[in-house]
Amino acid sequence: MVLLLNRNTKCATRDYRKVRRLKLSTKGRYGVKALFELAIQQGTGPVSLKTIAERQGLSEHYLEQLVAPLRKAGLVTSVRGAQGGYVLSRAPEEITVGDIIRVLEGPIGITDCASEDCAKLEHCGKADPCLARGVWEKVRDSIVSVVDSISLADLVKEAREEQEKQNFMYHI
């Protein structure tokens, strides 16, 4: 997972030129939104990329690029034909946000020396005496814990609960 430090983010309470934050790339965000839409539509048949793009406010062309790795990883299945599209390959309860992010972004970590696959990487040469590395590993572990604990089913449940709250009308 690539978490970028971005200076060009506007914030209502601060000067946007001074704000820095970690953020996920569009691959991860779009992937989660696309699979969320498939989870919501679970049981209704294949969903076209056009439908996903329209309902989630995403670029259809960009979604086309994302479905290949998601299909290869076994998260989605394509259905050909006039009524074709995509369906989840597993139950929404079995697919986590972390699964999607890893497929589209790679191993999770905020620095190269503290990512999930850091044993495979060349370190900066200061990894052993580096006190900050422990901090980055704790941050990584926290992120991993959160994204691996949230399934698509959890997101669908939360969205439906939010929809019910918004549809609730109080009459006097």
Rosetta blueprint (number, residue, H / E / L):
1 M L
2 V E
3 L E
4 L E
5 L E
6 N E
7 R L
8 N L
9 T L
10 K L
11 C E
12 A L
13 T L
14 R E
15 D L
16 Y L
17 R L
18 K L
19 V L
20 R L
21 R E
22 L E
23 K E
24 L E
25 S L
26 T H
27 K H
28 G H
29 R H
30 Y H
31 G H
32 V H
33 K H
34 A H
35 L H
36 F H
37 E H
38 L H
39 A H
40 I H
41 Q L
42 Q L
43 G L
44 T L
45 G L
46 P L
47 V E
48 S L
49 L H
50 K H
51 T H
52 I H
53 A H
54 E H
55 R H
56 Q H
57 G L
58 L L
59 S L
60 E H
61 H H
62 Y H
63 L H
64 E H
65 Q H
66 L H
67 V H
68 A H
69 P H
70 L H
71 R H
72 K H
73 A L
74 G L
75 L L
76 V E
77 T E
78 S E
79 V E
80 R L
81 G L
82 A L
83 Q L
84 G L
85 G E
86 Y E
87 V E
88 L E
89 S L
90 R L
91 A L
92 P H
93 E H
94 E H
95 I L
96 T E
97 V H
98 G H
99 D H
100 I H
101 I H
102 R H
103 V H
104 L H
105 E H
106 G L
107 P L
108 I L
109 G E
110 I L
111 T L
112 D H
113 C H
114 A H
115 S L
116 E L
117 D L
118 C H
119 A H
120 K H
121 L L
122 E L
123 H L
124 C L
125 G L
126 K L
127 A L
128 D L
129 P L
130 C L
131 L L
132 A H
133 R H
134 G H
135 V H
136 W H
137 E H
138 K H
139 V H
140 R H
141 D H
142 S H
143 I H
144 V H
145 S H
146 V H
147 V H
148 D H
149 S H
150 I L
151 S E
152 L H
153 A H
154 D H
155 L H
156 V H
157 K H
158 E H
159 A H
160 R H
161 E H
162 E H
163 Q H
164 E H
165 K H
166 Q H
167 N H
168 F L
169 M L
170 Y L
171 H L
172 I L
